[in-house]
Amino acid sequence: MGLLQRLFGRASASSRGSTEPPPASLSVAEAVTSGDIGKVMESIRLNHSVNARDTGGGTPLIIAASTGNRAIAELLLAHRADIDARESGTGKTALIYAIEQGHLETAELLLRCGAGINTVDNQGNTALMFSNSETAPLLIRNGADLNTVNGFGYTPLKFFRERGWESMIVMLEAAGAR
């Protein structure tokens, strides 16, 4: 028996057959980043917060929305993830990220679960300002404010006119944007 065993009455790591420490559990954000729903479920089972922020200031739901992982987003929402949490640096929400990245199914889920369609980021932009001709119809059908003015004095119509996005201009004008 070694000195440590005699002093503390427990086996050393080498006498247990392993020199590696036990694996640390992942935070929910780390598990979401892995894309493995099993890891996310395990992290939640271990009572890790579904709203704890990662080092970039994003929540697990924001990470799932930005990667378009609808199944993980649904799991997080079922465990009371804050649907309208804003990323620390940008103020963007999960809905804004889903729209910006073109993840229509995830955006539909978020809207169905009550995401704020007109919640603004730190510059006053709503999800509509980040949309395109594939995602804008979803926002318009669900009542997005077509005339919100952001922090730079732009409405969505003015924003898309300045960029020459004809399909967006036509769509917004047909929906009644000014």
VMD Tcl script that draws the C-alpha trace (Angstrom):
set ca {
  {0.00 0.00 0.00}
  {1.34 3.43 -0.98}
  {1.71 6.48 1.22}
  {-1.39 8.20 -0.24}
  {-3.51 5.13 0.38}
  {-2.33 4.88 3.97}
  {-2.85 8.59 4.62}
  {-6.21 9.02 2.91}
  {-7.58 5.49 2.81}
  {-8.45 5.45 -0.89}
  {-6.95 3.93 -3.99}
  {-4.85 6.00 -6.32}
  {-5.93 6.46 -9.94}
  {-3.37 3.91 -11.15}
  {-4.67 1.24 -8.76}
  {-8.17 1.75 -10.21}
  {-6.82 0.97 -13.67}
  {-7.24 4.48 -15.14}
  {-5.25 7.67 -15.10}
  {-7.92 9.74 -16.84}
  {-10.32 11.90 -14.86}
  {-14.02 11.09 -15.19}
  {-15.59 12.80 -18.19}
  {-17.11 16.21 -17.47}
  {-20.69 16.71 -18.51}
  {-21.38 19.17 -21.29}
  {-23.34 22.36 -20.76}
  {-26.54 22.49 -22.78}
  {-24.93 25.04 -25.13}
  {-21.95 22.73 -25.73}
  {-24.27 19.79 -26.30}
  {-26.36 21.80 -28.79}
  {-23.19 22.84 -30.60}
  {-22.33 19.16 -31.03}
  {-25.65 18.65 -32.83}
  {-26.22 15.43 -30.87}
  {-29.73 15.40 -29.41}
  {-28.74 12.59 -27.05}
  {-26.04 14.78 -25.53}
  {-28.55 17.63 -25.20}
  {-31.04 15.35 -23.42}
  {-28.29 14.10 -21.08}
  {-27.21 17.65 -20.25}
  {-30.81 18.63 -19.49}
  {-31.23 15.45 -17.40}
  {-28.22 16.56 -15.35}
  {-30.11 19.80 -14.63}
  {-27.93 22.09 -16.72}
  {-29.81 25.27 -17.59}
  {-31.43 25.44 -21.03}
  {-30.94 29.22 -20.86}
  {-27.26 29.38 -19.84}
  {-25.26 31.43 -22.31}
  {-22.17 30.30 -24.18}
  {-19.00 32.39 -24.34}
  {-20.43 34.36 -27.28}
  {-23.53 35.36 -25.34}
  {-25.92 33.04 -27.14}
  {-28.38 30.66 -25.56}
  {-28.75 27.01 -26.56}
  {-31.96 27.93 -28.45}
  {-30.13 30.63 -30.41}
  {-27.44 28.07 -31.31}
  {-30.05 25.52 -32.42}
  {-31.91 28.12 -34.47}
  {-28.77 29.41 -36.17}
  {-27.83 25.89 -37.23}
  {-31.37 24.96 -38.21}
  {-31.61 22.08 -35.77}
  {-35.38 22.02 -35.41}
  {-35.47 18.85 -33.29}
  {-33.10 20.28 -30.71}
  {-34.95 23.61 -30.75}
  {-38.19 21.73 -30.06}
  {-36.58 19.83 -27.18}
  {-35.25 23.07 -25.66}
  {-38.65 24.75 -25.96}
  {-40.27 21.76 -24.27}
  {-37.88 22.39 -21.37}
  {-38.82 26.09 -21.16}
  {-36.03 27.72 -23.10}
  {-36.51 31.50 -23.29}
  {-37.88 31.88 -26.81}
  {-37.14 35.60 -27.04}
  {-33.74 35.68 -25.32}
  {-31.43 38.10 -27.09}
  {-27.79 37.33 -27.81}
  {-25.57 39.47 -25.59}
  {-23.49 41.17 -28.29}
  {-25.99 41.67 -31.10}
  {-29.40 41.47 -29.48}
  {-30.47 38.94 -32.11}
  {-33.07 36.34 -31.13}
  {-33.43 32.71 -32.15}
  {-36.07 33.77 -34.70}
  {-33.79 36.38 -36.24}
  {-31.02 33.79 -36.59}
  {-33.34 31.16 -38.07}
  {-34.60 33.69 -40.64}
  {-31.13 35.09 -41.38}
  {-29.74 31.59 -42.01}
  {-32.76 30.51 -44.06}
  {-33.95 27.79 -41.66}
  {-37.64 27.98 -42.51}
  {-38.79 24.93 -40.51}
  {-37.06 26.17 -37.38}
  {-38.51 29.66 -37.88}
  {-42.00 28.16 -38.29}
  {-41.56 26.23 -35.03}
  {-40.43 29.36 -33.18}
  {-43.39 31.37 -34.46}
  {-45.82 28.58 -33.61}
  {-44.40 28.53 -30.07}
  {-44.85 32.29 -29.65}
  {-41.57 33.93 -30.67}
  {-41.85 37.70 -30.90}
  {-42.07 38.38 -34.61}
  {-41.29 42.08 -34.17}
  {-38.60 41.79 -31.48}
  {-35.65 43.96 -32.48}
  {-31.90 43.47 -32.27}
  {-29.50 46.09 -30.91}
  {-29.82 48.13 -34.13}
  {-33.61 48.07 -34.17}
  {-33.90 45.41 -36.89}
  {-36.70 42.85 -36.82}
  {-36.45 39.41 -38.41}
  {-38.00 40.88 -41.57}
  {-34.83 42.92 -42.16}
  {-32.85 39.65 -42.23}
  {-35.29 37.77 -44.46}
  {-35.18 36.85 -48.12}
  {-37.77 35.88 -50.72}
  {-38.08 32.40 -49.17}
  {-38.42 33.42 -45.52}
  {-40.24 36.78 -45.80}
  {-43.61 35.24 -46.76}
  {-43.65 33.32 -43.45}
  {-43.10 36.55 -41.52}
  {-45.66 38.49 -43.56}
  {-48.31 35.76 -43.11}
  {-47.68 35.80 -39.38}
  {-48.14 39.56 -39.00}
  {-44.66 41.06 -39.14}
  {-44.72 44.86 -38.94}
  {-43.89 45.93 -42.49}
  {-43.09 49.51 -41.54}
  {-40.86 49.24 -38.47}
  {-38.07 51.82 -38.57}
  {-34.68 50.60 -37.37}
  {-32.00 52.62 -35.60}
  {-30.68 53.95 -38.91}
  {-34.06 55.23 -40.10}
  {-34.74 52.35 -42.49}
  {-37.99 50.50 -42.97}
  {-37.72 47.03 -44.50}
  {-38.86 48.45 -47.87}
  {-36.26 51.24 -47.83}
  {-33.59 48.73 -46.75}
  {-34.32 46.36 -49.65}
  {-34.76 49.20 -52.17}
  {-31.32 50.52 -51.33}
  {-29.87 47.07 -51.95}
  {-31.79 46.52 -55.18}
  {-33.53 43.32 -54.03}
  {-36.38 43.50 -56.52}
  {-38.17 40.34 -55.38}
  {-38.31 41.66 -51.81}
  {-39.44 45.10 -52.95}
  {-42.32 43.63 -54.97}
  {-43.33 41.31 -52.11}
  {-43.28 44.02 -49.47}
  {-45.19 46.52 -51.64}
  {-47.83 43.88 -52.43}
  {-48.20 43.25 -48.68}
  {-48.75 46.96 -48.03}
  {-45.32 48.17 -46.92}
  {-44.65 51.89 -47.25}
}
mol new
graphics top color blue
foreach p $ca { graphics top sphere $p radius 0.5 }
foreach p [lrange $ca 0 end-1] q [lrange $ca 1 end] { graphics top cylinder $p $q radius 0.2 }
display resetview
